[in-house]
Amino acid sequence: MSTKEAFIPIRKNEAAKTIRDKYLLSPFVLKCLRLHIMDEFLRLALDLIEASEKHEHYRDVECINLIASEGLKSPAVKEMLRLSMDLESRYAEGENDLDGHVKKRYYQGQKYMTIIENCATDLMKTLFKCSWADVRLVSGTHANLAAFKGLSMATKNNKMVVTPLSCGAHISHDYTGLAGMVLGLVNIDHAYDAEEMTIDPDKSASIIRAAKPGIVTFGGSLFLFPHPVKELRSVADEVGAYIVYDAAHVLGLIAGGMFQDPLREGADFITSSTHKTFPGPQGGVILGDLKDERMEKAIKRIQYAIFPLSTSNTHLARLPALGIAALEMRVFGEALAKQTVKNAKTAGQYLYENGVKVLGESKGFTESHQIAVDVREYGGGRVIAERLEEANIILNRNILPYDDQSNRENPSGLRIGFQDVTRRGFKEGDIKHLCDLMLQVIKAERRPSEVKEDVLALRREFPEIEYGFKSLKEALDYIKKT
Ligand SMILES: Cc1ncc(COP(=O)(O)O)c(C=O)c1O
């Protein structure tokens, strides 16, 4: 493909294309094919193609997405992914140096791959103002695996202080998940203040002093307010613990300067996904600063935990798109993060004023992209999430800090994220309109199937993706003129 062809912008208003424009096969042709195919294996292949196409239309065009852990890629990031398909077949096993750059590879043909990985690394280092990054992680869970394994080797200590699962930690921090079952780490819980919806710094200081862990973690999946990193830095130093801040949910807000800046507050490492509020391709990253021998030891151990311990191929095809997402966050990140938090706060206030219990009321409901809502009196999180799904509003049930931890089937809560709708252009008035539709379902004032018509109409009002480049050409034009 020539460079000229490669940069033909994708059609404007892609989201609004009709189902028939987008599909390889018309519904009529599909029906005829299905009648004629006798081979079960071929039928399965056809089912798969059809379901994949339908999924794209359903989730990208017909639904309003409020899942807090999902991101929305710009047309430029998607275009970069489409143009990186050769990398999807390649390998680049080997070691990196202390700048995070490629040092040694065990395969030939690396001429451009090395440049791509180094550029993606440096874009992330510059964006997050740190001297070391590793972009070889294929997910946020993988980033946690490498960080926890590396640091437990560096400290020869298998204890880790973590936020309790019911108070927002990710399963990979927990003794029932990666940390305990795969890495054999022992969890000691932070003290969590369910009124403040954050970690209690004084009580956690005593816990850390008593437990003497090798790792103290912050960050999480239900994450409304900043965690006390600053307050607990010196306590971690007293016991020789490294601080790992899991920014999977809030990385885009940090890039936009709208959430706490963990590395400046004293975290040693950030681990993260690259596809939630940071709107890149699915992947992971670890960030840190090589400022002294203690950090050098830790970085070397983490690098060892990445390769050879936990990677072979590193899903290289996502790296060019990761770099474009980093560029977008530098250009649009502040405005995007500001509006995302504003939209989340607006929804918290509006739902609260309309009689729904929203957590964190005394602190303005949230400082992040998400809110937590207690819908026990309306049937619980599972029931309401399923009813909202019938109305094409997609979100997830969530366990709340005061819930029984084992009741994952029907917990009290919903976790609602606003990063997707913000990127589609929703402002405060649109958020209130969306909340009205949600309230009608939550309070069973209208049937979900009726509300769905209004959801589809609202979704149609936002065909474009904002706060990003509309094409790679637009990104290149920006680079050329700046
Ligand atoms: C706090 C946190 N860390 C890590 C992860 C795992 O990320 P990934 O899905 O990229 O493995 C998640 C997932 O939502 C998360 O919420």
The ligand as a Gaussian input file, in Angstrom:
#p B3LYP/6-31G(d) Opt

LIG

0 1
 C       -7.554000      -1.142000      38.621000
 C       -7.425000      -2.120000      37.511000
 N       -6.239000      -2.675000      37.294000
 C       -6.043000      -3.566000      36.317000
 C       -7.080000      -3.924000      35.496000
 C       -6.856000      -4.959000      34.445000
 O       -6.700000      -4.373000      33.237000
 P       -6.663000      -5.252000      31.911000
 O       -8.051000      -5.547000      31.579000
 O       -5.966000      -4.335000      30.949000
 O       -5.868000      -6.481000      32.217000
 C       -8.344000      -3.367000      35.663000
 C       -9.455000      -3.731000      34.762000
 O      -10.471000      -3.146000      34.664000
 C       -8.529000      -2.446000      36.717000
 O       -9.719000      -1.906000      36.953000

